[in-house]
């Protein structure tokens, strides 16, 4: 069972930046899809970005060009660099994994299909 622990959330003004981190442990097989989801108050969870074992990335349209997902395999850590933040980015951000993916990220993973592991989340608040 993989454990995912997020950090780095906080409150910033619109236009600012934050970097989220996710420490990953408890799963020795490293070739699986990892990513970030978020849930804003009163809204459903949505996929933000995913990265496969070869470093290929995919983003939600709402964050393309502003957010960057990356990973450090040596540190077992996943990152989400968020720039040009907007008030609508305010949400709880969750680190996620699909440990059954076999290395790639499925075509519908940003819709939640295949995601089987979730962290507890870190709160990001953007003020205007």
N, CA, C and O of each residue as an XYZ file, in Angstrom:
512
protein
N       0.843     -1.178      0.000
C       0.000      0.000      0.000
C       0.888      1.240      0.000
O       1.793      1.356      0.826
N       0.636      2.156     -0.911
C       1.447      3.362     -0.995
C       0.902      4.421     -0.046
O      -0.311      4.564      0.108
N       1.805      5.159      0.588
C       1.423      6.293      1.427
C       1.862      7.588      0.748
O       2.978      7.690      0.239
N       0.975      8.563      0.748
C       1.211      9.840      0.078
C       0.987     10.961      1.083
O      -0.095     11.069      1.660
N       2.006     11.801      1.299
C       1.900     12.877      2.284
C       2.246     14.202      1.612
O       3.385     14.427      1.203
N       1.248     15.072      1.505
C       1.427     16.356      0.849
C       1.920     17.426      1.823
O       1.698     17.345      3.031
N       2.592     18.427      1.265
C       2.996     19.611      2.013
C       3.163     20.766      1.037
O       3.179     20.578     -0.180
N       3.287     21.971      1.599
C       3.564     23.132      0.760
C       2.389     24.046      0.497
O       2.547     25.101     -0.118
N       1.207     23.655      0.955
C       0.062     24.525      0.759
C       0.179     25.793      1.591
O       1.039     25.899      2.466
N      -0.695     26.751      1.310
C      -0.672     28.002      2.054
C      -1.551     29.040      1.397
O      -2.341     28.733      0.504
N      -1.405     30.280      1.850
C      -2.199     31.386      1.323
C      -1.291     32.381      0.619
O      -0.313     32.860      1.192
N      -1.623     32.685     -0.622
C      -0.866     33.677     -1.387
C      -1.846     34.550     -2.160
O      -3.017     34.208     -2.327
N      -1.339     35.679     -2.622
C      -2.162     36.559     -3.440
C      -2.166     36.101     -4.893
O      -1.259     35.402     -5.345
N      -3.186     36.501     -5.600
C      -3.272     36.191     -7.024
C      -2.006     36.662     -7.734
O      -1.482     37.742     -7.462
N      -1.534     35.827     -8.643
C      -0.306     36.113     -9.357
C       0.926     35.492     -8.724
O       1.996     35.450     -9.332
N       0.770     35.014     -7.508
C       1.887     34.425     -6.801
C       2.140     32.979     -7.187
O       1.513     32.440     -8.100
N       3.076     32.361     -6.469
C       3.480     30.984     -6.751
C       3.533     30.166     -5.475
O       3.742     30.690     -4.381
N       3.340     28.871     -5.647
C       3.521     27.901     -4.572
C       4.078     26.629     -5.178
O       3.845     26.336     -6.351
N       4.817     25.868     -4.373
C       5.251     24.549     -4.808
C       4.784     23.514     -3.795
O       5.138     23.564     -2.617
N       3.998     22.595     -4.275
C       3.529     21.501     -3.446
C       4.489     20.315     -3.573
O       5.079     20.077     -4.627
N       4.624     19.587     -2.476
C       5.438     18.379     -2.469
C       4.613     17.214     -1.969
O       3.673     17.393     -1.195
N       4.965     16.026     -2.413
C       4.302     14.807     -1.968
C       5.363     13.747     -1.725
O       6.019     13.283     -2.657
N       5.522     13.370     -0.473
C       6.449     12.301     -0.132
C       5.734     10.963     -0.284
O       4.636     10.770      0.239
N       6.368     10.048     -1.002
C       5.759      8.759     -1.335
C       6.538      7.652     -0.643
O       7.768      7.621     -0.694
N       5.818      6.749      0.001
C       6.473      5.641      0.677
C       5.568      4.419      0.658
O       4.391      4.491      0.304
N       6.161      3.289      1.054
C       5.360      2.094      1.267
C       5.086      1.250      0.043
O       4.345      0.271      0.123
N       5.672      1.610     -1.098
C       5.420      0.834     -2.316
C       6.733      0.746     -3.064
O       7.233      1.759     -3.553
N       7.302     -0.450     -3.163
C       8.644     -0.587     -3.701
C       8.701     -0.511     -5.221
O       9.747     -0.184     -5.781
N       7.607     -0.805     -5.888
C       7.591     -0.785     -7.346
C       7.300      0.631     -7.803
O       6.196      1.129     -7.584
N       8.251      1.285     -8.427
C       8.151      2.718     -8.690
C       7.486      3.074    -10.003
O       7.194      4.245    -10.244
N       7.237      2.083    -10.868
C       6.719      2.409    -12.185
C       5.189      2.433    -12.172
O       4.523      1.445    -12.483
N       4.668      3.588    -11.804
C       3.224      3.769    -11.855
C       2.922      5.254    -12.020
O       3.787      6.110    -11.830
N       1.697      5.528    -12.371
C       1.259      6.886    -12.638
C       1.047      7.637    -11.327
O       0.473      7.095    -10.383
N       1.508      8.876    -11.270
C       1.328      9.716    -10.083
C       0.773     11.066    -10.527
O       0.921     11.459    -11.684
N       0.140     11.762     -9.603
C      -0.391     13.049    -10.013
C      -1.001     13.853     -8.888
O      -0.855     13.539     -7.707
N      -1.690     14.902     -9.299
C      -2.352     15.818     -8.370
C      -3.804     16.027     -8.807
O      -4.105     16.214     -9.986
N      -4.675     15.987     -7.822
C      -6.070     16.362     -7.994
C      -6.352     17.520     -7.051
O      -5.555     17.810     -6.159
N      -7.479     18.176     -7.249
C      -7.890     19.229     -6.318
C      -9.402     19.232     -6.174
O     -10.136     18.749     -7.036
N      -9.844     19.796     -5.050
C     -11.274     19.945     -4.823
C     -11.531     21.303     -4.200
O     -11.095     21.586     -3.085
N     -12.238     22.126     -4.929
C     -12.613     23.445     -4.442
C     -13.885     23.336     -3.614
O     -14.658     22.393     -3.784
N     -14.108     24.297     -2.719
C     -15.324     24.265     -1.896
C     -16.585     24.178     -2.749
O     -16.796     24.990     -3.649
N     -17.422     23.179     -2.455
C     -18.679     23.033     -3.161
C     -18.572     22.439     -4.550
O     -19.559     22.392     -5.284
N     -17.384     21.985     -4.921
C     -17.199     21.425     -6.262
C     -16.658     20.010     -6.182
O     -16.177     19.575     -5.136
N     -16.742     19.297     -7.294
C     -16.212     17.937     -7.347
C     -14.689     17.966     -7.509
O     -14.100     18.950     -7.956
N     -14.090     16.850     -7.129
C     -12.658     16.730     -7.348
C     -12.347     16.743     -8.839
O     -13.112     16.218     -9.648
N     -11.218     17.348     -9.194
C     -10.811     17.372    -10.592
C      -9.325     17.066    -10.702
O      -8.531     17.431     -9.834
N      -8.972     16.400    -11.769
C      -7.576     16.113    -12.039
C      -6.846     17.366    -12.469
O      -7.367     18.156    -13.257
N      -5.646     17.549    -11.957
C      -4.841     18.733    -12.269
C      -3.691     18.371    -13.202
O      -3.520     18.984    -14.256
N      -2.908     17.376    -12.812
C      -1.736     16.995    -13.604
C      -1.319     15.594    -13.219
O      -1.494     15.172    -12.076
N      -0.761     14.867    -14.189
C      -0.234     13.536    -13.930
C       1.099     13.386    -14.641
O       1.405     14.091    -15.602
N       1.887     12.433    -14.131
C       3.187     12.144    -14.723
C       3.398     10.638    -14.691
O       3.124      9.989    -13.682
N       3.889     10.079    -15.802
C       4.113      8.635    -15.823
C       5.548      8.315    -15.434
O       6.334      9.216    -15.142
N       5.883      7.053    -15.431
C       7.194      6.629    -14.944
C       8.330      7.110    -15.850
O       9.478      7.185    -15.410
N       8.025      7.435    -17.103
C       9.032      7.952    -18.030
C       9.057      9.474    -18.071
O       9.783     10.059    -18.874
N       8.282     10.111    -17.222
C       8.306     11.565    -17.141
C       7.364     12.296    -18.068
O       7.385     13.524    -18.139
N       6.532     11.548    -18.783
C       5.551     12.210    -19.654
C       4.446     12.793    -18.786
O       3.991     12.166    -17.829
N       4.025     13.995    -19.135
C       3.066     14.720    -18.317
C       1.786     15.035    -19.082
O       1.755     15.052    -20.312
N       0.740     15.282    -18.314
C      -0.543     15.679    -18.873
C      -1.185     16.633    -17.873
O      -1.077     16.449    -16.660
N      -1.854     17.655    -18.402
C      -2.435     18.684    -17.539
C      -3.902     18.954    -17.880
O      -4.348     18.754    -19.010
N      -4.623     19.407    -16.879
C      -5.953     19.939    -17.133
C      -5.813     21.242    -17.905
O      -4.846     21.979    -17.717
N      -6.772     21.524    -18.768
C      -6.697     22.746    -19.575
C      -6.609     23.997    -18.706
O      -5.971     24.979    -19.086
N      -7.244     23.957    -17.555
C      -7.310     25.133    -16.690
C      -5.966     25.519    -16.090
O      -5.813     26.640    -15.604
N      -4.979     24.609    -16.112
C      -3.685     24.908    -15.489
C      -2.524     24.860    -16.473
O      -1.387     25.150    -16.101
N      -2.795     24.499    -17.719
C      -1.726     24.416    -18.714
C      -1.001     25.751    -18.835
O      -1.622     26.811    -18.905
N       0.317     25.672    -18.857
C       1.128     26.872    -18.974
C       1.401     27.570    -17.656
O       2.239     28.469    -17.594
N       0.706     27.167    -16.600
C       0.904     27.791    -15.286
C       1.462     26.797    -14.264
O       2.256     27.179    -13.405
N       1.062     25.545    -14.348
C       1.488     24.527    -13.393
C       2.466     23.573    -14.071
O       2.378     23.322    -15.273
N       3.399     23.047    -13.279
C       4.354     22.053    -13.769
C       4.473     20.929    -12.758
O       4.769     21.159    -11.585
N       4.241     19.719    -13.223
C       4.409     18.540    -12.364
C       5.780     17.937    -12.640
O       6.235     17.891    -13.783
N       6.432     17.473    -11.568
C       7.742     16.842    -11.729
C       7.937     15.841    -10.599
O       7.174     15.812     -9.634
N       8.969     15.025    -10.737
C       9.243     14.038     -9.693
C      10.724     13.844     -9.523
O      11.504     14.017    -10.459
N      11.103     13.483     -8.317
C      12.489     13.151     -7.994
C      12.479     11.720     -7.499
O      12.144     11.457     -6.344
N      12.846     10.795     -8.371
C      12.776      9.382     -8.012
C      13.719      9.047     -6.845
O      13.397      8.201     -6.010
N      14.856      9.697     -6.790
C      15.812      9.423     -5.719
C      15.258      9.812     -4.358
O      15.574      9.184     -3.348
N      14.426     10.856     -4.337
C      13.837     11.324     -3.077
C      12.422     10.792     -2.871
O      11.789     11.086     -1.857
N      11.927     10.011     -3.829
C      10.550      9.509     -3.749
C       9.562     10.644     -3.496
O       8.677     10.539     -2.647
N       9.728     11.713     -4.238
C       8.916     12.904     -4.021
C       8.350     13.408     -5.343
O       9.033     13.446     -6.366
N       7.089     13.789     -5.285
C       6.382     14.372     -6.410
C       6.170     15.846     -6.107
O       5.942     16.224     -4.958
N       6.246     16.687     -7.150
C       6.093     18.126     -6.962
C       5.018     18.689     -7.885
O       4.702     18.116     -8.928
N       4.470     19.818     -7.473
C       3.603     20.597     -8.347
C       3.975     22.064     -8.171
O       3.665     22.677     -7.149
N       4.642     22.616     -9.174
C       4.974     24.032     -9.169
C       3.809     24.799     -9.758
O       3.402     24.549    -10.892
N       3.271     25.738     -8.986
C       2.093     26.487     -9.408
C       2.451     27.962     -9.504
O       2.791     28.594     -8.504
N       2.373     28.502    -10.705
C       2.674     29.914    -10.952
C       1.431     30.643    -11.446
O       0.445     30.023    -11.846
N       1.495     31.951    -11.412
C       0.379     32.787    -11.887
C      -0.945     32.330    -11.289
O      -1.942     32.167    -11.993
N      -0.935     32.129     -9.992
C      -2.109     31.577     -9.317
C      -3.289     32.528     -9.375
O      -3.135     33.749     -9.340
N      -4.469     31.938     -9.465
C      -5.726     32.685     -9.562
C      -6.628     32.312     -8.386
O      -6.472     31.236     -7.809
N      -7.560     33.179     -8.026
C      -8.483     32.812     -6.939
C      -9.213     31.493     -7.203
O      -9.521     30.760     -6.263
N      -9.487     31.190     -8.457
C     -10.173     29.931     -8.772
C      -9.306     28.693     -8.599
O      -9.791     27.570     -8.734
N      -8.025     28.892     -8.300
C      -7.157     27.762     -7.964
C      -7.286     27.372     -6.492
O      -6.711     26.371     -6.063
N      -8.024     28.143     -5.729
C      -8.236     27.819     -4.319
C      -8.904     26.465     -4.190
O      -9.972     26.237     -4.760
N      -8.279     25.562     -3.443
C      -8.785     24.193     -3.313
C      -7.908     23.410     -2.356
O      -6.821     23.848     -1.980
N      -8.402     22.245     -1.971
C      -7.566     21.251     -1.312
C      -6.900     20.455     -2.431
O      -7.571     19.969     -3.342
N      -5.600     20.329     -2.357
C      -4.837     19.618     -3.379
C      -4.390     18.265     -2.841
O      -3.837     18.159     -1.746
N      -4.645     17.240     -3.638
C      -4.359     15.861     -3.227
C      -3.316     15.229     -4.147
O      -3.379     15.355     -5.370
N      -2.378     14.562     -3.539
C      -1.431     13.722     -4.260
C      -2.104     12.370     -4.489
O      -2.723     11.816     -3.581
N      -1.979     11.844     -5.703
C      -2.667     10.595     -6.032
C      -1.732      9.660     -6.783
O      -0.686     10.069     -7.287
N      -2.135      8.393     -6.845
C      -1.369      7.400     -7.593
C      -2.300      6.327     -8.131
O      -3.341      6.022     -7.547
N      -1.894      5.765     -9.260
C      -2.543      4.578     -9.814
C      -1.467      3.502     -9.840
O      -0.715      3.386    -10.807
N      -1.401      2.723     -8.776
C      -0.318      1.748     -8.643
C      -0.502      0.535     -9.542
O       0.383     -0.318     -9.617
N      -1.632      0.445    -10.221
C      -1.866     -0.667    -11.155
C      -1.628     -0.277    -12.607
O      -1.928     -1.048    -13.518
N      -1.087      0.928    -12.823
C      -1.009      1.467    -14.182
C       0.094      0.861    -15.031
O       0.086      1.009    -16.253
N       1.061      0.170    -14.390
C       2.139     -0.417    -15.174
C       3.087      0.607    -15.771
O       3.772      0.327    -16.755
N       3.128      1.798    -15.175
C       4.086      2.794    -15.633
C       3.462      3.939    -16.395
O       3.903      5.079    -16.244
N       2.468      3.687    -17.196
C       1.850      4.748    -17.979
C       0.667      5.339    -17.214
O       0.217      4.779    -16.215
N       0.180      6.457    -17.689
C      -1.036      7.047    -17.141
C      -2.179      6.789    -18.124
O      -2.075      7.101    -19.310
N      -3.251      6.224    -17.621
C      -4.365      5.876    -18.472
C      -4.999      7.085    -19.129
O      -4.826      8.210    -18.660
N      -5.730      6.864    -20.210
C      -6.304      7.984    -20.974
C      -7.304      8.813    -20.188
O      -7.520      9.982    -20.505
N      -7.909      8.234    -19.182
C      -8.933      8.953    -18.415
C      -8.519      9.182    -16.973
O      -9.366      9.400    -16.106
N      -7.237      9.134    -16.718
C      -6.789      9.248    -15.332
C      -7.131     10.614    -14.747
O      -7.398     10.717    -13.550
N      -7.128     11.655    -15.558
C      -7.489     12.978    -15.031
C      -8.971     13.067    -14.685
O      -9.396     14.001    -14.005
N      -9.756     12.104    -15.148
C     -11.150     12.001    -14.727
C     -11.304     11.115    -13.506
O     -12.410     10.904    -13.009
N     -10.183     10.601    -13.030
C     -10.202      9.785    -11.828
C     -10.151      8.295    -12.051
O     -10.005      7.533    -11.095
N     -10.271      7.852    -13.315
C     -10.288      6.414    -13.589
C      -8.914      5.815    -13.322
O      -7.905      6.271    -13.859
N      -8.895      4.790    -12.488
C      -7.654      4.105    -12.164
C      -6.966      4.591    -10.914
O      -6.127      3.879    -10.361
N      -7.298      5.795    -10.444
C      -6.643      6.313     -9.242
C      -7.064      5.472     -8.044
O      -8.253      5.355     -7.746
N      -6.087      4.890     -7.360
C      -6.425      4.006     -6.238
C      -5.776      4.407     -4.920
O      -5.959      3.737     -3.904
N      -5.019      5.496     -4.936
C      -4.371      5.943     -3.703
C      -4.450      7.467     -3.620
O      -4.231      8.169     -4.608
N      -4.766      7.963     -2.427
C      -4.936      9.396     -2.198
C      -4.209      9.815     -0.924
O      -4.211      9.088      0.070
N      -3.592     10.988     -0.962
C      -3.099     11.584      0.265
C      -4.231     12.292      0.982
O      -5.375     12.267      0.527
N      -3.914     12.927      2.110
C      -4.941     13.610      2.889
C      -5.165     15.046      2.423
O      -6.161     15.667      2.793
N      -4.265     15.568      1.630
C      -4.464     16.876      1.038
C      -3.724     17.998      1.732
O      -3.367     17.901      2.906
N      -3.500     19.065      0.981
C      -2.916     20.294      1.509
C      -3.709     21.458      0.921
O      -4.013     21.471     -0.272
N      -4.043     22.437      1.767
C      -4.946     23.507      1.363
C      -4.196     24.659      0.715
O      -3.195     25.144      1.243
N      -4.694     25.086     -0.429
C      -4.157     26.243     -1.149
C      -5.253     27.300     -1.232
O      -6.354     27.032     -1.713
N      -4.938     28.499     -0.761
C      -5.909     29.595     -0.784
C      -5.300     30.781     -1.513
O      -4.223     31.257     -1.153
N      -5.990     31.251     -2.537
C      -5.498     32.366     -3.343
C      -6.451     33.547     -3.162
O      -7.648     33.442     -3.428
N      -5.909     34.651     -2.715
C      -6.735     35.843     -2.505
C      -6.556     36.816     -3.676
O      -5.491     36.898     -4.287
N      -7.628     37.543     -3.962
C      -7.591     38.496     -5.089
C      -7.067     39.846     -4.659
O      -6.970     40.760     -5.477
